[in-house]
Amino acid sequence: MSVHPISSSMLLAAAIEGAQSDQAKPFNYVVAWTDVEAAQPSIKLKGFDNPDSVASYFAGQDNVRYIAHARGHGEDRIFIGL
């Protein structure tokens, strides 16, 4: 069984899809991640109702190695490591 890492663009596409769902609610959290190639910039997303919903959404993705949650400066940051 081969393993195909998720690219940053795939994670962003998944986040946007989640943000556009009917059940999504606006919020002001920052989702950031790094991949094995290079650090990616933080991307502000709207559409998840709390940081736990962001973390659980990405936790279901293949090849996500870790998810860390940090709070500060009026924002929540979810770091997703591939």
PyMOL Python script that loads the backbone (N, CA, C, O; Angstrom):
from pymol import cmd

cmd.read_pdbstr("""\
ATOM      1  N   MET A   1       0.845  -1.182   0.000  1.00  0.00           N
ATOM      2  CA  MET A   1       0.000   0.000   0.000  1.00  0.00           C
ATOM      3  C   MET A   1       0.885   1.238   0.000  1.00  0.00           C
ATOM      4  O   MET A   1       1.705   1.420   0.900  1.00  0.00           O
ATOM      5  N   SER A   2       0.723   2.081  -0.999  1.00  0.00           N
ATOM      6  CA  SER A   2       1.530   3.291  -1.079  1.00  0.00           C
ATOM      7  C   SER A   2       0.848   4.428  -0.325  1.00  0.00           C
ATOM      8  O   SER A   2      -0.370   4.443  -0.152  1.00  0.00           O
ATOM      9  N   VAL A   3       1.656   5.364   0.111  1.00  0.00           N
ATOM     10  CA  VAL A   3       1.147   6.512   0.853  1.00  0.00           C
ATOM     11  C   VAL A   3       1.358   7.763   0.016  1.00  0.00           C
ATOM     12  O   VAL A   3       2.468   8.041  -0.438  1.00  0.00           O
ATOM     13  N   HIS A   4       0.296   8.502  -0.180  1.00  0.00           N
ATOM     14  CA  HIS A   4       0.366   9.748  -0.946  1.00  0.00           C
ATOM     15  C   HIS A   4       0.106  10.904  -0.008  1.00  0.00           C
ATOM     16  O   HIS A   4      -1.017  11.056   0.473  1.00  0.00           O
ATOM     17  N   PRO A   5       1.118  11.736   0.273  1.00  0.00           N
ATOM     18  CA  PRO A   5       0.906  12.839   1.213  1.00  0.00           C
ATOM     19  C   PRO A   5      -0.106  13.858   0.682  1.00  0.00           C
ATOM     20  O   PRO A   5      -0.217  14.091  -0.521  1.00  0.00           O
ATOM     21  N   ILE A   6      -0.823  14.440   1.605  1.00  0.00           N
ATOM     22  CA  ILE A   6      -1.756  15.512   1.253  1.00  0.00           C
ATOM     23  C   ILE A   6      -0.957  16.786   1.009  1.00  0.00           C
ATOM     24  O   ILE A   6      -0.090  17.144   1.806  1.00  0.00           O
ATOM     25  N   SER A   7      -1.248  17.459  -0.082  1.00  0.00           N
ATOM     26  CA  SER A   7      -0.556  18.712  -0.377  1.00  0.00           C
ATOM     27  C   SER A   7      -1.250  19.865   0.337  1.00  0.00           C
ATOM     28  O   SER A   7      -2.394  19.742   0.776  1.00  0.00           O
ATOM     29  N   SER A   8      -0.551  20.973   0.446  1.00  0.00           N
ATOM     30  CA  SER A   8      -1.127  22.164   1.075  1.00  0.00           C
ATOM     31  C   SER A   8      -2.373  22.622   0.335  1.00  0.00           C
ATOM     32  O   SER A   8      -3.348  23.050   0.953  1.00  0.00           O
ATOM     33  N   SER A   9      -2.338  22.532  -0.999  1.00  0.00           N
ATOM     34  CA  SER A   9      -3.498  22.965  -1.779  1.00  0.00           C
ATOM     35  C   SER A   9      -4.699  22.061  -1.522  1.00  0.00           C
ATOM     36  O   SER A   9      -5.840  22.523  -1.548  1.00  0.00           O
ATOM     37  N   MET A  10      -4.449  20.766  -1.273  1.00  0.00           N
ATOM     38  CA  MET A  10      -5.546  19.858  -0.963  1.00  0.00           C
ATOM     39  C   MET A  10      -6.155  20.192   0.398  1.00  0.00           C
ATOM     40  O   MET A  10      -7.374  20.143   0.563  1.00  0.00           O
ATOM     41  N   LEU A  11      -5.309  20.532   1.369  1.00  0.00           N
ATOM     42  CA  LEU A  11      -5.824  20.920   2.682  1.00  0.00           C
ATOM     43  C   LEU A  11      -6.643  22.198   2.590  1.00  0.00           C
ATOM     44  O   LEU A  11      -7.698  22.314   3.213  1.00  0.00           O
ATOM     45  N   LEU A  12      -6.154  23.151   1.814  1.00  0.00           N
ATOM     46  CA  LEU A  12      -6.887  24.400   1.649  1.00  0.00           C
ATOM     47  C   LEU A  12      -8.230  24.143   0.975  1.00  0.00           C
ATOM     48  O   LEU A  12      -9.251  24.701   1.375  1.00  0.00           O
ATOM     49  N   ALA A  13      -8.220  23.295  -0.053  1.00  0.00           N
ATOM     50  CA  ALA A  13      -9.465  22.970  -0.743  1.00  0.00           C
ATOM     51  C   ALA A  13     -10.456  22.312   0.216  1.00  0.00           C
ATOM     52  O   ALA A  13     -11.649  22.612   0.178  1.00  0.00           O
ATOM     53  N   ALA A  14      -9.966  21.414   1.078  1.00  0.00           N
ATOM     54  CA  ALA A  14     -10.836  20.760   2.058  1.00  0.00           C
ATOM     55  C   ALA A  14     -11.391  21.771   3.044  1.00  0.00           C
ATOM     56  O   ALA A  14     -12.561  21.696   3.419  1.00  0.00           O
ATOM     57  N   ALA A  15     -10.564  22.712   3.463  1.00  0.00           N
ATOM     58  CA  ALA A  15     -11.007  23.738   4.407  1.00  0.00           C
ATOM     59  C   ALA A  15     -12.065  24.638   3.774  1.00  0.00           C
ATOM     60  O   ALA A  15     -13.058  24.985   4.412  1.00  0.00           O
ATOM     61  N   ILE A  16     -11.842  25.010   2.518  1.00  0.00           N
ATOM     62  CA  ILE A  16     -12.811  25.863   1.825  1.00  0.00           C
ATOM     63  C   ILE A  16     -14.128  25.121   1.641  1.00  0.00           C
ATOM     64  O   ILE A  16     -15.201  25.702   1.807  1.00  0.00           O
ATOM     65  N   GLU A  17     -14.047  23.841   1.300  1.00  0.00           N
ATOM     66  CA  GLU A  17     -15.261  23.036   1.149  1.00  0.00           C
ATOM     67  C   GLU A  17     -16.040  22.999   2.459  1.00  0.00           C
ATOM     68  O   GLU A  17     -17.262  23.148   2.468  1.00  0.00           O
ATOM     69  N   GLY A  18     -15.327  22.800   3.561  1.00  0.00           N
ATOM     70  CA  GLY A  18     -15.979  22.801   4.867  1.00  0.00           C
ATOM     71  C   GLY A  18     -16.572  24.153   5.199  1.00  0.00           C
ATOM     72  O   GLY A  18     -17.657  24.245   5.775  1.00  0.00           O
ATOM     73  N   ALA A  19     -15.849  25.208   4.830  1.00  0.00           N
ATOM     74  CA  ALA A  19     -16.309  26.562   5.139  1.00  0.00           C
ATOM     75  C   ALA A  19     -17.564  26.916   4.351  1.00  0.00           C
ATOM     76  O   ALA A  19     -18.344  27.764   4.782  1.00  0.00           O
ATOM     77  N   GLN A  20     -17.766  26.276   3.204  1.00  0.00           N
ATOM     78  CA  GLN A  20     -18.914  26.595   2.365  1.00  0.00           C
ATOM     79  C   GLN A  20     -20.109  25.677   2.625  1.00  0.00           C
ATOM     80  O   GLN A  20     -21.150  25.820   1.983  1.00  0.00           O
ATOM     81  N   SER A  21     -19.970  24.742   3.556  1.00  0.00           N
ATOM     82  CA  SER A  21     -21.063  23.812   3.821  1.00  0.00           C
ATOM     83  C   SER A  21     -22.233  24.531   4.483  1.00  0.00           C
ATOM     84  O   SER A  21     -22.068  25.595   5.079  1.00  0.00           O
ATOM     85  N   ASP A  22     -23.403  23.938   4.369  1.00  0.00           N
ATOM     86  CA  ASP A  22     -24.620  24.541   4.920  1.00  0.00           C
ATOM     87  C   ASP A  22     -24.566  24.669   6.437  1.00  0.00           C
ATOM     88  O   ASP A  22     -25.178  25.574   7.003  1.00  0.00           O
ATOM     89  N   GLN A  23     -23.840  23.775   7.098  1.00  0.00           N
ATOM     90  CA  GLN A  23     -23.804  23.780   8.552  1.00  0.00           C
ATOM     91  C   GLN A  23     -22.711  24.695   9.095  1.00  0.00           C
ATOM     92  O   GLN A  23     -22.576  24.841  10.310  1.00  0.00           O
ATOM     93  N   ALA A  24     -21.940  25.305   8.221  1.00  0.00           N
ATOM     94  CA  ALA A  24     -20.810  26.120   8.664  1.00  0.00           C
ATOM     95  C   ALA A  24     -21.293  27.446   9.244  1.00  0.00           C
ATOM     96  O   ALA A  24     -22.300  28.006   8.811  1.00  0.00           O
ATOM     97  N   LYS A  25     -20.552  27.929  10.231  1.00  0.00           N
ATOM     98  CA  LYS A  25     -20.824  29.229  10.828  1.00  0.00           C
ATOM     99  C   LYS A  25     -19.544  30.057  10.767  1.00  0.00           C
ATOM    100  O   LYS A  25     -18.453  29.496  10.870  1.00  0.00           O
ATOM    101  N   PRO A  26     -19.647  31.382  10.601  1.00  0.00           N
ATOM    102  CA  PRO A  26     -18.445  32.204  10.493  1.00  0.00           C
ATOM    103  C   PRO A  26     -17.621  32.210  11.779  1.00  0.00           C
ATOM    104  O   PRO A  26     -18.165  32.090  12.877  1.00  0.00           O
ATOM    105  N   PHE A  27     -16.347  32.346  11.637  1.00  0.00           N
ATOM    106  CA  PHE A  27     -15.465  32.500  12.793  1.00  0.00           C
ATOM    107  C   PHE A  27     -14.189  33.176  12.320  1.00  0.00           C
ATOM    108  O   PHE A  27     -14.018  33.416  11.125  1.00  0.00           O
ATOM    109  N   ASN A  28     -13.308  33.479  13.234  1.00  0.00           N
ATOM    110  CA  ASN A  28     -12.091  34.194  12.875  1.00  0.00           C
ATOM    111  C   ASN A  28     -10.863  33.452  13.387  1.00  0.00           C
ATOM    112  O   ASN A  28      -9.975  34.063  13.981  1.00  0.00           O
ATOM    113  N   TYR A  29     -10.804  32.170  13.167  1.00  0.00           N
ATOM    114  CA  TYR A  29      -9.637  31.395  13.556  1.00  0.00           C
ATOM    115  C   TYR A  29      -8.648  31.349  12.410  1.00  0.00           C
ATOM    116  O   TYR A  29      -9.011  31.519  11.246  1.00  0.00           O
ATOM    117  N   VAL A  30      -7.410  31.121  12.753  1.00  0.00           N
ATOM    118  CA  VAL A  30      -6.378  30.975  11.731  1.00  0.00           C
ATOM    119  C   VAL A  30      -6.005  29.509  11.645  1.00  0.00           C
ATOM    120  O   VAL A  30      -5.714  28.870  12.656  1.00  0.00           O
ATOM    121  N   VAL A  31      -6.016  28.994  10.460  1.00  0.00           N
ATOM    122  CA  VAL A  31      -5.550  27.639  10.228  1.00  0.00           C
ATOM    123  C   VAL A  31      -4.199  27.746   9.554  1.00  0.00           C
ATOM    124  O   VAL A  31      -4.051  28.427   8.539  1.00  0.00           O
ATOM    125  N   ALA A  32      -3.218  27.070  10.123  1.00  0.00           N
ATOM    126  CA  ALA A  32      -1.879  27.097   9.542  1.00  0.00           C
ATOM    127  C   ALA A  32      -1.343  25.686   9.542  1.00  0.00           C
ATOM    128  O   ALA A  32      -1.714  24.876  10.392  1.00  0.00           O
ATOM    129  N   TRP A  33      -0.483  25.386   8.604  1.00  0.00           N
ATOM    130  CA  TRP A  33       0.124  24.071   8.581  1.00  0.00           C
ATOM    131  C   TRP A  33       1.493  24.148   7.957  1.00  0.00           C
ATOM    132  O   TRP A  33       1.837  25.132   7.303  1.00  0.00           O
ATOM    133  N   THR A  34       2.266  23.117   8.158  1.00  0.00           N
ATOM    134  CA  THR A  34       3.541  22.984   7.468  1.00  0.00           C
ATOM    135  C   THR A  34       3.533  21.651   6.746  1.00  0.00           C
ATOM    136  O   THR A  34       2.908  20.694   7.204  1.00  0.00           O
ATOM    137  N   ASP A  35       4.216  21.588   5.633  1.00  0.00           N
ATOM    138  CA  ASP A  35       4.362  20.310   4.947  1.00  0.00           C
ATOM    139  C   ASP A  35       5.840  19.936   4.934  1.00  0.00           C
ATOM    140  O   ASP A  35       6.677  20.680   5.445  1.00  0.00           O
ATOM    141  N   VAL A  36       6.154  18.802   4.358  1.00  0.00           N
ATOM    142  CA  VAL A  36       7.533  18.329   4.393  1.00  0.00           C
ATOM    143  C   VAL A  36       8.442  19.135   3.481  1.00  0.00           C
ATOM    144  O   VAL A  36       9.664  19.090   3.625  1.00  0.00           O
ATOM    145  N   GLU A  37       7.864  19.866   2.552  1.00  0.00           N
ATOM    146  CA  GLU A  37       8.657  20.630   1.586  1.00  0.00           C
ATOM    147  C   GLU A  37       9.051  21.999   2.137  1.00  0.00           C
ATOM    148  O   GLU A  37      10.224  22.374   2.107  1.00  0.00           O
ATOM    149  N   ALA A  38       8.069  22.738   2.637  1.00  0.00           N
ATOM    150  CA  ALA A  38       8.347  24.112   3.080  1.00  0.00           C
ATOM    151  C   ALA A  38       7.210  24.590   3.965  1.00  0.00           C
ATOM    152  O   ALA A  38       6.092  24.081   3.897  1.00  0.00           O
ATOM    153  N   ALA A  39       7.511  25.564   4.785  1.00  0.00           N
ATOM    154  CA  ALA A  39       6.469  26.142   5.642  1.00  0.00           C
ATOM    155  C   ALA A  39       5.492  26.930   4.773  1.00  0.00           C
ATOM    156  O   ALA A  39       5.895  27.655   3.863  1.00  0.00           O
ATOM    157  N   GLN A  40       4.224  26.780   5.062  1.00  0.00           N
ATOM    158  CA  GLN A  40       3.181  27.496   4.326  1.00  0.00           C
ATOM    159  C   GLN A  40       2.665  28.642   5.194  1.00  0.00           C
ATOM    160  O   GLN A  40       2.671  28.541   6.421  1.00  0.00           O
ATOM    161  N   PRO A  41       2.225  29.713   4.574  1.00  0.00           N
ATOM    162  CA  PRO A  41       1.719  30.836   5.371  1.00  0.00           C
ATOM    163  C   PRO A  41       0.390  30.511   6.030  1.00  0.00           C
ATOM    164  O   PRO A  41      -0.340  29.627   5.580  1.00  0.00           O
ATOM    165  N   SER A  42       0.086  31.223   7.088  1.00  0.00           N
ATOM    166  CA  SER A  42      -1.214  31.090   7.733  1.00  0.00           C
ATOM    167  C   SER A  42      -2.293  31.586   6.783  1.00  0.00           C
ATOM    168  O   SER A  42      -2.085  32.529   6.020  1.00  0.00           O
ATOM    169  N   ILE A  43      -3.426  30.947   6.841  1.00  0.00           N
ATOM    170  CA  ILE A  43      -4.544  31.324   5.984  1.00  0.00           C
ATOM    171  C   ILE A  43      -5.762  31.517   6.867  1.00  0.00           C
ATOM    172  O   ILE A  43      -6.147  30.614   7.610  1.00  0.00           O
ATOM    173  N   LYS A  44      -6.365  32.691   6.788  1.00  0.00           N
ATOM    174  CA  LYS A  44      -7.580  32.935   7.564  1.00  0.00           C
ATOM    175  C   LYS A  44      -8.756  32.282   6.841  1.00  0.00           C
ATOM    176  O   LYS A  44      -8.937  32.447   5.635  1.00  0.00           O
ATOM    177  N   LEU A  45      -9.542  31.543   7.602  1.00  0.00           N
ATOM    178  CA  LEU A  45     -10.708  30.874   7.034  1.00  0.00           C
ATOM    179  C   LEU A  45     -11.927  31.232   7.860  1.00  0.00           C
ATOM    180  O   LEU A  45     -11.826  31.478   9.062  1.00  0.00           O
ATOM    181  N   LYS A  46     -13.061  31.259   7.220  1.00  0.00           N
ATOM    182  CA  LYS A  46     -14.323  31.426   7.920  1.00  0.00           C
ATOM    183  C   LYS A  46     -15.184  30.214   7.598  1.00  0.00           C
ATOM    184  O   LYS A  46     -15.111  29.672   6.495  1.00  0.00           O
ATOM    185  N   GLY A  47     -15.994  29.791   8.552  1.00  0.00           N
ATOM    186  CA  GLY A  47     -16.944  28.745   8.242  1.00  0.00           C
ATOM    187  C   GLY A  47     -17.054  27.644   9.273  1.00  0.00           C
ATOM    188  O   GLY A  47     -18.042  26.910   9.272  1.00  0.00           O
ATOM    189  N   PHE A  48     -16.081  27.500  10.149  1.00  0.00           N
ATOM    190  CA  PHE A  48     -16.190  26.503  11.199  1.00  0.00           C
ATOM    191  C   PHE A  48     -16.654  27.207  12.468  1.00  0.00           C
ATOM    192  O   PHE A  48     -16.278  28.351  12.722  1.00  0.00           O
ATOM    193  N   ASP A  49     -17.477  26.515  13.271  1.00  0.00           N
ATOM    194  CA  ASP A  49     -18.065  27.204  14.419  1.00  0.00           C
ATOM    195  C   ASP A  49     -17.150  27.262  15.625  1.00  0.00           C
ATOM    196  O   ASP A  49     -17.416  28.038  16.543  1.00  0.00           O
ATOM    197  N   ASN A  50     -16.074  26.469  15.668  1.00  0.00           N
ATOM    198  CA  ASN A  50     -15.117  26.539  16.770  1.00  0.00           C
ATOM    199  C   ASN A  50     -13.832  25.830  16.371  1.00  0.00           C
ATOM    200  O   ASN A  50     -13.824  25.081  15.394  1.00  0.00           O
ATOM    201  N   PRO A  51     -12.749  26.049  17.101  1.00  0.00           N
ATOM    202  CA  PRO A  51     -11.478  25.445  16.707  1.00  0.00           C
ATOM    203  C   PRO A  51     -11.492  23.924  16.756  1.00  0.00           C
ATOM    204  O   PRO A  51     -10.772  23.275  15.997  1.00  0.00           O
ATOM    205  N   ASP A  52     -12.306  23.348  17.644  1.00  0.00           N
ATOM    206  CA  ASP A  52     -12.378  21.893  17.705  1.00  0.00           C
ATOM    207  C   ASP A  52     -12.948  21.309  16.418  1.00  0.00           C
ATOM    208  O   ASP A  52     -12.536  20.232  15.989  1.00  0.00           O
ATOM    209  N   SER A  53     -13.887  22.010  15.807  1.00  0.00           N
ATOM    210  CA  SER A  53     -14.461  21.507  14.560  1.00  0.00           C
ATOM    211  C   SER A  53     -13.428  21.552  13.432  1.00  0.00           C
ATOM    212  O   SER A  53     -13.438  20.703  12.541  1.00  0.00           O
ATOM    213  N   VAL A  54     -12.539  22.543  13.476  1.00  0.00           N
ATOM    214  CA  VAL A  54     -11.458  22.600  12.487  1.00  0.00           C
ATOM    215  C   VAL A  54     -10.525  21.410  12.681  1.00  0.00           C
ATOM    216  O   VAL A  54     -10.185  20.712  11.726  1.00  0.00           O
ATOM    217  N   ALA A  55     -10.116  21.188  13.931  1.00  0.00           N
ATOM    218  CA  ALA A  55      -9.194  20.098  14.219  1.00  0.00           C
ATOM    219  C   ALA A  55      -9.802  18.750  13.853  1.00  0.00           C
ATOM    220  O   ALA A  55      -9.130  17.904  13.263  1.00  0.00           O
ATOM    221  N   SER A  56     -11.067  18.548  14.201  1.00  0.00           N
ATOM    222  CA  SER A  56     -11.687  17.252  13.903  1.00  0.00           C
ATOM    223  C   SER A  56     -11.869  17.058  12.407  1.00  0.00           C
ATOM    224  O   SER A  56     -11.791  15.932  11.915  1.00  0.00           O
ATOM    225  N   TYR A  57     -12.112  18.147  11.671  1.00  0.00           N
ATOM    226  CA  TYR A  57     -12.258  18.047  10.218  1.00  0.00           C
ATOM    227  C   TYR A  57     -10.961  17.538   9.594  1.00  0.00           C
ATOM    228  O   TYR A  57     -10.985  16.627   8.765  1.00  0.00           O
ATOM    229  N   PHE A  58      -9.831  18.123   9.989  1.00  0.00           N
ATOM    230  CA  PHE A  58      -8.562  17.714   9.413  1.00  0.00           C
ATOM    231  C   PHE A  58      -8.045  16.405  10.004  1.00  0.00           C
ATOM    232  O   PHE A  58      -7.250  15.716   9.366  1.00  0.00           O
ATOM    233  N   ALA A  59      -8.480  16.055  11.203  1.00  0.00           N
ATOM    234  CA  ALA A  59      -8.036  14.799  11.812  1.00  0.00           C
ATOM    235  C   ALA A  59      -8.483  13.604  10.980  1.00  0.00           C
ATOM    236  O   ALA A  59      -7.851  12.548  11.022  1.00  0.00           O
ATOM    237  N   GLY A  60      -9.559  13.761  10.230  1.00  0.00           N
ATOM    238  CA  GLY A  60     -10.048  12.684   9.386  1.00  0.00           C
ATOM    239  C   GLY A  60      -9.301  12.526   8.076  1.00  0.00           C
ATOM    240  O   GLY A  60      -9.564  11.583   7.330  1.00  0.00           O
ATOM    241  N   GLN A  61      -8.379  13.422   7.780  1.00  0.00           N
ATOM    242  CA  GLN A  61      -7.638  13.369   6.523  1.00  0.00           C
ATOM    243  C   GLN A  61      -6.460  12.396   6.637  1.00  0.00           C
ATOM    244  O   GLN A  61      -5.816  12.316   7.683  1.00  0.00           O
ATOM    245  N   ASP A  62      -6.188  11.673   5.577  1.00  0.00           N
ATOM    246  CA  ASP A  62      -5.034  10.766   5.554  1.00  0.00           C
ATOM    247  C   ASP A  62      -3.740  11.557   5.663  1.00  0.00           C
ATOM    248  O   ASP A  62      -3.637  12.681   5.171  1.00  0.00           O
ATOM    249  N   ASN A  63      -2.772  10.961   6.306  1.00  0.00           N
ATOM    250  CA  ASN A  63      -1.406  11.493   6.376  1.00  0.00           C
ATOM    251  C   ASN A  63      -1.259  12.788   7.166  1.00  0.00           C
ATOM    252  O   ASN A  63      -0.249  13.477   7.021  1.00  0.00           O
ATOM    253  N   VAL A  64      -2.230  13.133   7.988  1.00  0.00           N
ATOM    254  CA  VAL A  64      -2.040  14.244   8.909  1.00  0.00           C
ATOM    255  C   VAL A  64      -1.348  13.683  10.134  1.00  0.00           C
ATOM    256  O   VAL A  64      -1.911  12.851  10.845  1.00  0.00           O
ATOM    257  N   ARG A  65      -0.137  14.133  10.380  1.00  0.00           N
ATOM    258  CA  ARG A  65       0.677  13.555  11.450  1.00  0.00           C
ATOM    259  C   ARG A  65       0.348  14.121  12.818  1.00  0.00           C
ATOM    260  O   ARG A  65       0.356  13.392  13.810  1.00  0.00           O
ATOM    261  N   TYR A  66       0.060  15.408  12.881  1.00  0.00           N
ATOM    262  CA  TYR A  66      -0.286  15.998  14.169  1.00  0.00           C
ATOM    263  C   TYR A  66      -1.159  17.225  13.954  1.00  0.00           C
ATOM    264  O   TYR A  66      -1.150  17.852  12.894  1.00  0.00           O
ATOM    265  N   ILE A  67      -1.907  17.541  14.990  1.00  0.00           N
ATOM    266  CA  ILE A  67      -2.717  18.757  14.996  1.00  0.00           C
ATOM    267  C   ILE A  67      -2.497  19.420  16.351  1.00  0.00           C
ATOM    268  O   ILE A  67      -2.698  18.797  17.394  1.00  0.00           O
ATOM    269  N   ALA A  68      -2.091  20.668  16.332  1.00  0.00           N
ATOM    270  CA  ALA A  68      -1.860  21.406  17.570  1.00  0.00           C
ATOM    271  C   ALA A  68      -2.750  22.642  17.576  1.00  0.00           C
ATOM    272  O   ALA A  68      -2.983  23.264  16.539  1.00  0.00           O
ATOM    273  N   HIS A  69      -3.238  22.983  18.749  1.00  0.00           N
ATOM    274  CA  HIS A  69      -4.137  24.116  18.895  1.00  0.00           C
ATOM    275  C   HIS A  69      -3.508  25.129  19.847  1.00  0.00           C
ATOM    276  O   HIS A  69      -3.145  24.789  20.973  1.00  0.00           O
ATOM    277  N   ALA A  70      -3.384  26.352  19.398  1.00  0.00           N
ATOM    278  CA  ALA A  70      -2.826  27.412  20.232  1.00  0.00           C
ATOM    279  C   ALA A  70      -3.770  28.609  20.211  1.00  0.00           C
ATOM    280  O   ALA A  70      -4.362  28.923  19.178  1.00  0.00           O
ATOM    281  N   ARG A  71      -3.907  29.270  21.348  1.00  0.00           N
ATOM    282  CA  ARG A  71      -4.808  30.419  21.446  1.00  0.00           C
ATOM    283  C   ARG A  71      -4.011  31.646  21.889  1.00  0.00           C
ATOM    284  O   ARG A  71      -3.180  31.564  22.793  1.00  0.00           O
ATOM    285  N   GLY A  72      -4.272  32.776  21.248  1.00  0.00           N
ATOM    286  CA  GLY A  72      -3.605  34.003  21.646  1.00  0.00           C
ATOM    287  C   GLY A  72      -3.843  35.113  20.656  1.00  0.00           C
ATOM    288  O   GLY A  72      -4.182  34.856  19.501  1.00  0.00           O
ATOM    289  N   HIS A  73      -3.670  36.343  21.089  1.00  0.00           N
ATOM    290  CA  HIS A  73      -3.829  37.534  20.241  1.00  0.00           C
ATOM    291  C   HIS A  73      -5.206  37.574  19.582  1.00  0.00           C
ATOM    292  O   HIS A  73      -5.339  38.038  18.450  1.00  0.00           O
ATOM    293  N   GLY A  74      -6.218  37.095  20.278  1.00  0.00           N
ATOM    294  CA  GLY A  74      -7.574  37.158  19.751  1.00  0.00           C
ATOM    295  C   GLY A  74      -7.891  36.135  18.689  1.00  0.00           C
ATOM    296  O   GLY A  74      -8.940  36.217  18.049  1.00  0.00           O
ATOM    297  N   GLU A  75      -7.018  35.179  18.485  1.00  0.00           N
ATOM    298  CA  GLU A  75      -7.238  34.181  17.458  1.00  0.00           C
ATOM    299  C   GLU A  75      -6.912  32.799  18.008  1.00  0.00           C
ATOM    300  O   GLU A  75      -6.189  32.650  18.993  1.00  0.00           O
ATOM    301  N   ASP A  76      -7.467  31.799  17.342  1.00  0.00           N
ATOM    302  CA  ASP A  76      -7.052  30.427  17.564  1.00  0.00           C
ATOM    303  C   ASP A  76      -6.244  30.006  16.350  1.00  0.00           C
ATOM    304  O   ASP A  76      -6.586  30.334  15.214  1.00  0.00           O
ATOM    305  N   ARG A  77      -5.172  29.279  16.603  1.00  0.00           N
ATOM    306  CA  ARG A  77      -4.361  28.763  15.506  1.00  0.00           C
ATOM    307  C   ARG A  77      -4.364  27.247  15.585  1.00  0.00           C
ATOM    308  O   ARG A  77      -4.074  26.660  16.627  1.00  0.00           O
ATOM    309  N   ILE A  78      -4.691  26.638  14.481  1.00  0.00           N
ATOM    310  CA  ILE A  78      -4.649  25.191  14.378  1.00  0.00           C
ATOM    311  C   ILE A  78      -3.493  24.861  13.438  1.00  0.00           C
ATOM    312  O   ILE A  78      -3.508  25.227  12.263  1.00  0.00           O
ATOM    313  N   PHE A  79      -2.498  24.170  13.970  1.00  0.00           N
ATOM    314  CA  PHE A  79      -1.348  23.785  13.162  1.00  0.00           C
ATOM    315  C   PHE A  79      -1.516  22.337  12.745  1.00  0.00           C
ATOM    316  O   PHE A  79      -1.715  21.457  13.581  1.00  0.00           O
ATOM    317  N   ILE A  80      -1.434  22.100  11.461  1.00  0.00           N
ATOM    318  CA  ILE A  80      -1.628  20.758  10.926  1.00  0.00           C
ATOM    319  C   ILE A  80      -0.320  20.317  10.289  1.00  0.00           C
ATOM    320  O   ILE A  80       0.134  20.921   9.318  1.00  0.00           O
ATOM    321  N   GLY A  81       0.281  19.279  10.825  1.00  0.00           N
ATOM    322  CA  GLY A  81       1.553  18.791  10.320  1.00  0.00           C
ATOM    323  C   GLY A  81       1.358  17.572   9.442  1.00  0.00           C
ATOM    324  O   GLY A  81       0.682  16.618   9.827  1.00  0.00           O
ATOM    325  N   LEU A  82       1.947  17.609   8.272  1.00  0.00           N
ATOM    326  CA  LEU A  82       1.843  16.481   7.338  1.00  0.00           C
ATOM    327  C   LEU A  82       3.061  15.606   7.435  1.00  0.00           C
ATOM    328  O   LEU A  82       3.159  14.604   6.726  1.00  0.00           O
TER     329      LEU A  82
END
""", "prot")
cmd.dss("prot")
cmd.show_as("cartoon", "prot")
cmd.util.cbc("prot")
cmd.orient("prot")
